[in-house]
Amino acid sequence: MLITWVDLLFAALGLLGIAAGFFWRSGQPGPAEPPAGSLPELGLTGLALGAAAVGPNIVVVALTPGMPSMPPLTRAVLIPSLIVLTAVAVVAWLLGLPRLTNRLWAGIWIGAVATASLDVIRLT
């Protein structure tokens, strides 16, 4: 038999634990007030989005026949976009914009995890 009584007991206890959590919690807390938006945050977000869009699109341009190859595009476009992203992160931190700073850090970590995952799949 592929499913044993231990498997069924494990699933039943898991469902019982989830149900107990739903019944015993006192209630959901209300939503926290979001920080007020500001014009500098909007401008820095747009600048960061534009600079972040360079990375994926530079590969398309570099692989198109008749277009510049990756080394000159890296020097002319990719490195300046990384400098702009770093400057946006520093300015957001200095201006005390926690929402933008958090989004930039999340993007850095997600990009690192996605790159590492892609390399693991590609190299195995």
C-alpha positions as a Markdown table, in Angstrom:
| # | Residue | x | y | z |
|---|---|---|---|---|
| 1 | Met | 0.0 | 0.0 | 0.0 |
| 2 | Leu | 1.4 | 3.4 | -1.0 |
| 3 | Ile | -0.4 | 5.4 | 1.6 |
| 4 | Thr | 0.1 | 4.3 | 5.2 |
| 5 | Trp | -1.8 | 5.2 | 8.4 |
| 6 | Val | 1.2 | 7.4 | 9.3 |
| 7 | Asp | 0.7 | 9.5 | 6.2 |
| 8 | Leu | -3.0 | 9.9 | 6.9 |
| 9 | Leu | -2.3 | 10.8 | 10.5 |
| 10 | Phe | 0.4 | 13.3 | 9.5 |
| 11 | Ala | -2.1 | 15.0 | 7.1 |
| 12 | Ala | -4.9 | 15.0 | 9.7 |
| 13 | Leu | -2.7 | 16.5 | 12.3 |
| 14 | Gly | -1.6 | 19.2 | 9.9 |
| 15 | Leu | -5.2 | 20.1 | 9.0 |
| 16 | Leu | -6.1 | 20.0 | 12.7 |
| 17 | Gly | -3.3 | 22.4 | 13.5 |
| 18 | Ile | -4.4 | 24.8 | 10.7 |
| 19 | Ala | -8.0 | 24.7 | 11.9 |
| 20 | Ala | -6.9 | 25.3 | 15.5 |
| 21 | Gly | -5.0 | 28.4 | 14.4 |
| 22 | Phe | -8.0 | 29.8 | 12.6 |
| 23 | Phe | -10.3 | 29.3 | 15.6 |
| 24 | Trp | -8.0 | 30.4 | 18.3 |
| 25 | Arg | -6.7 | 33.6 | 16.9 |
| 26 | Ser | -8.3 | 36.6 | 18.4 |
| 27 | Gly | -8.8 | 38.5 | 15.2 |
| 28 | Gln | -6.8 | 40.1 | 12.4 |
| 29 | Pro | -5.1 | 43.3 | 13.3 |
| 30 | Gly | -6.2 | 46.3 | 11.2 |
| 31 | Pro | -4.0 | 47.5 | 8.4 |
| 32 | Ala | -1.1 | 49.7 | 9.2 |
| 33 | Glu | -1.1 | 53.2 | 7.7 |
| 34 | Pro | 1.2 | 53.4 | 4.7 |
| 35 | Pro | 3.8 | 56.1 | 4.8 |
| 36 | Ala | 2.8 | 59.2 | 2.9 |
| 37 | Gly | 3.9 | 59.4 | -0.7 |
| 38 | Ser | 6.2 | 62.2 | -1.8 |
| 39 | Leu | 7.4 | 63.7 | -5.1 |
| 40 | Pro | 11.0 | 62.8 | -4.4 |
| 41 | Glu | 10.1 | 59.2 | -3.8 |
| 42 | Leu | 8.1 | 59.1 | -7.0 |
| 43 | Gly | 11.0 | 60.6 | -9.0 |
| 44 | Leu | 13.6 | 58.3 | -7.5 |
| 45 | Thr | 11.3 | 55.3 | -8.1 |
| 46 | Gly | 11.0 | 56.2 | -11.8 |
| 47 | Leu | 14.7 | 56.7 | -12.1 |
| 48 | Ala | 15.4 | 53.3 | -10.4 |
| 49 | Leu | 12.9 | 51.6 | -12.7 |
| 50 | Gly | 14.5 | 53.1 | -15.8 |
| 51 | Ala | 18.0 | 52.1 | -14.6 |
| 52 | Ala | 16.9 | 48.6 | -13.7 |
| 53 | Ala | 15.3 | 48.1 | -17.1 |
| 54 | Val | 18.7 | 48.5 | -18.8 |
| 55 | Gly | 20.1 | 45.1 | -17.6 |
| 56 | Pro | 17.5 | 42.8 | -19.3 |
| 57 | Asn | 17.2 | 44.9 | -22.4 |
| 58 | Ile | 21.0 | 45.2 | -23.0 |
| 59 | Val | 21.2 | 41.5 | -23.8 |
| 60 | Val | 18.5 | 41.8 | -26.5 |
| 61 | Val | 20.4 | 44.6 | -28.1 |
| 62 | Ala | 23.8 | 42.9 | -27.8 |
| 63 | Leu | 22.4 | 39.7 | -29.5 |
| 64 | Thr | 20.8 | 41.5 | -32.4 |
| 65 | Pro | 22.9 | 41.2 | -35.6 |
| 66 | Gly | 24.3 | 44.6 | -36.6 |
| 67 | Met | 24.1 | 46.1 | -33.1 |
| 68 | Pro | 27.0 | 46.7 | -30.7 |
| 69 | Ser | 28.3 | 43.7 | -28.8 |
| 70 | Met | 28.2 | 43.3 | -25.1 |
| 71 | Pro | 31.6 | 44.8 | -24.1 |
| 72 | Pro | 31.0 | 48.3 | -25.5 |
| 73 | Leu | 27.4 | 48.3 | -24.2 |
| 74 | Thr | 28.5 | 47.3 | -20.8 |
| 75 | Arg | 30.9 | 50.2 | -20.6 |
| 76 | Ala | 28.5 | 52.7 | -22.1 |
| 77 | Val | 25.1 | 51.7 | -20.7 |
| 78 | Leu | 25.2 | 48.9 | -18.0 |
| 79 | Ile | 27.9 | 50.3 | -15.7 |
| 80 | Pro | 26.3 | 53.8 | -15.7 |
| 81 | Ser | 22.9 | 52.2 | -14.9 |
| 82 | Leu | 24.4 | 50.4 | -11.9 |
| 83 | Ile | 25.9 | 53.7 | -10.7 |
| 84 | Val | 22.5 | 55.4 | -11.0 |
| 85 | Leu | 20.8 | 52.5 | -9.1 |
| 86 | Thr | 23.4 | 52.8 | -6.3 |
| 87 | Ala | 23.0 | 56.6 | -6.2 |
| 88 | Val | 19.2 | 56.2 | -6.0 |
| 89 | Ala | 19.6 | 53.8 | -3.1 |
| 90 | Val | 22.0 | 56.1 | -1.2 |
| 91 | Val | 19.7 | 59.2 | -1.8 |
| 92 | Ala | 16.6 | 57.2 | -0.7 |
| 93 | Trp | 18.4 | 56.1 | 2.5 |
| 94 | Leu | 19.6 | 59.7 | 3.2 |
| 95 | Leu | 16.1 | 61.1 | 2.6 |
| 96 | Gly | 14.6 | 58.5 | 4.9 |
| 97 | Leu | 12.4 | 56.8 | 2.3 |
| 98 | Pro | 11.9 | 53.4 | 3.9 |
| 99 | Arg | 9.4 | 52.1 | 1.3 |
| 100 | Leu | 11.8 | 52.8 | -1.6 |
| 101 | Thr | 14.9 | 51.5 | 0.3 |
| 102 | Asn | 13.0 | 48.3 | 1.1 |
| 103 | Arg | 12.0 | 47.8 | -2.5 |
| 104 | Leu | 15.6 | 48.3 | -3.7 |
| 105 | Trp | 16.9 | 45.8 | -1.2 |
| 106 | Ala | 14.2 | 43.3 | -2.1 |
| 107 | Gly | 15.2 | 43.7 | -5.8 |
| 108 | Ile | 18.8 | 43.1 | -5.0 |
| 109 | Trp | 18.1 | 40.0 | -3.0 |
| 110 | Ile | 15.6 | 38.6 | -5.5 |
| 111 | Gly | 18.0 | 39.3 | -8.4 |
| 112 | Ala | 20.8 | 37.5 | -6.5 |
| 113 | Val | 18.6 | 34.5 | -5.8 |
| 114 | Ala | 17.3 | 34.4 | -9.4 |
| 115 | Thr | 20.8 | 34.6 | -10.8 |
| 116 | Ala | 22.1 | 31.9 | -8.5 |
| 117 | Ser | 19.2 | 29.7 | -9.4 |
| 118 | Leu | 19.7 | 30.2 | -13.1 |
| 119 | Asp | 23.4 | 29.4 | -12.8 |
| 120 | Val | 22.7 | 26.2 | -10.9 |
| 121 | Ile | 20.3 | 25.0 | -13.5 |
| 122 | Arg | 22.5 | 26.1 | -16.4 |
| 123 | Leu | 25.7 | 24.5 | -15.0 |
| 124 | Thr | 24.1 | 21.2 | -14.0 |
